[in-house]
Amino acid sequence: MGGFRSDMTGIKATQLEARAAARKQAYVRFDYRGHGRSSGVFEELCLSDWLQDSLDVFDALTEGPQTVVGSSMGGWLALLLALRRKERVKGLVLIAPAPDFTRDLLAIFTEEERRRLEAEGVVYRANDYGAPHPFTRKLLEDGKNHLLLGKAIDLACPVRLIHGKKDADVPWQKSAQIKERLTSKDVMVTWVDDGDHRLSRPQDLELIDKAVEELSQWRDL
């Protein structure tokens, strides 16, 4: 499950697919609406839409126990999906997960950005990886319906969090917060001291794949 404005052709998604294929493990990658090859206008969509996309893909294209991998915003969506499909999600691998990022953004908006959001319905913010990101009023308001970190996250499955200490987009403390909120007795965080938000270097991909391989063996909850 990819991040905000990411798509299924990214290096993490494609490398995980190759690793899964090598061990004859089924694998699904997809684009939310408004992302990559999927239809839809990005600015007209929000977290609820992308969560529904994720549930639709999960229900239609997978069967049996699943290990769900989520990166950045996809980590938020993976947690939301797992809460709705507890009987089938047997493990979560969360890479620089960003639950509640819409609330975090609102807290740091300048007065000028708040005025623009009210007047125009969208604010564009600089992005180190390409064109400025659009954050719509619809997205930010919808995010309030899916906040997780203000209460316990009631999941029993094992969870592996991987987060770079040099992440400039999602502070590494976010993974520590998630660990505190999870009710699962099997939660482990791997800090990557020199890792950035993308965690797409060969050594990062190896960490991610090892976590996927480990949790894919899990059967008894």
Long-range contacts (C-beta under 8 A, 24 or more apart in sequence): 1-54, 1-68, 1-69, 1-70, 1-71, 1-74, 1-75, 1-77, 1-78, 1-81, 2-29, 2-31, 2-32, 2-35, 2-71, 2-72, 2-73, 2-74, 3-71, 3-72, 3-73, 3-74, 3-98, 4-72, 4-73, 4-98, 4-101, 4-133, 5-35, 5-42, 5-133, 6-35, 6-71, 6-72, 6-74, 7-31, 7-35, 7-36, 7-37, 8-36, 8-37, 9-36, 10-200, 11-200, 11-205, 12-71, 12-95, 12-199, 12-200, 12-205, 12-208, 15-205, 15-209, 16-69, 16-205, 16-208, 16-209, 16-212, 19-209, 19-212, 19-213, 20-212, 23-213, 25-216, 26-62, 28-57, 28-61, 28-62, 30-57, 30-61, 42-134, 43-122, 43-134, 43-136, 44-138, 45-139, 46-136, 46-138, 46-139, 46-142, 46-143, 47-73, 47-76, 47-77, 47-102, 47-139, 47-142, 47-143, 47-145, 47-146, 48-142, 48-145, 48-146, 50-77, 51-77, 51-80, 51-81, 51-146, 54-78, 54-80, 54-81, 55-81, 55-84, 55-85, 58-85, 58-88, 62-88, 64-88, 65-89, 65-90, 65-218, 65-219, 66-90, 66-91, 67-91, 67-92, 67-93, 67-212, 67-215, 67-216, 67-218, 68-92, 68-93, 69-93, 69-94, 69-95, 69-208, 69-212, 70-94, 70-95, 70-97, 71-95, 71-96, 71-97, 71-199, 72-96, 72-97, 72-98, 72-169, 72-170, 72-197, 73-98, 73-101, 75-99, 76-100, 76-101, 76-146, 76-148, 79-148, 79-153, 79-155, 79-178, 80-146, 80-148, 82-155, 82-157, 83-153, 83-154, 83-155, 86-155, 86-156, 86-157, 89-155, 89-157, 90-157, 90-158, 90-215, 90-218, 90-219, 90-221, 91-157, 91-158, 91-159, 91-160, 91-215, 91-216, 91-218, 92-155, 92-157, 92-158, 92-159, 92-160, 92-215, 93-159, 93-160, 93-162, 93-208, 93-211, 93-212, 93-215, 94-159, 94-160, 94-161, 94-162, 94-175, 94-178, 95-162, 95-163, 95-199, 95-208, 96-162, 96-163, 96-164, 96-167, 96-169, 96-170, 96-175, 96-197, 96-199, 97-161, 97-163, 97-170, 97-174, 97-175, 97-178, 98-169, 98-170, 98-174, 99-147, 99-148, 99-149, 99-174, 99-178, 100-143, 100-147, 100-148, 100-149, 101-143, 101-170, 102-135, 102-139, 102-140, 102-142, 102-143, 102-144, 103-143, 103-144, 103-147, 105-135, 105-140, 106-140, 128-168, 128-169, 129-198, 148-178, 148-181, 149-177, 149-178, 149-181, 151-181, 152-181, 152-182, 152-183, 153-178, 153-181, 153-182, 153-183, 154-183, 155-182, 155-183, 155-184, 156-183, 156-184, 156-185, 156-221, 157-184, 157-186, 157-218, 157-221, 158-184, 158-186, 158-187, 158-215, 158-218, 159-184, 159-186, 159-187, 159-188, 160-187, 160-188, 160-190, 160-211, 160-214, 160-215, 161-187, 161-188, 161-189, 161-190, 162-189, 162-190, 162-192, 162-199, 162-204, 162-207, 162-208, 162-211, 163-189, 163-190, 163-191, 163-192, 163-195, 164-191, 164-192, 164-194, 164-195, 164-196, 164-197, 164-199, 164-204, 165-191, 165-192, 165-193, 165-194, 165-195, 166-193, 166-194, 166-195, 166-196, 167-195, 167-196, 167-197, 168-196, 168-197, 169-197, 170-197
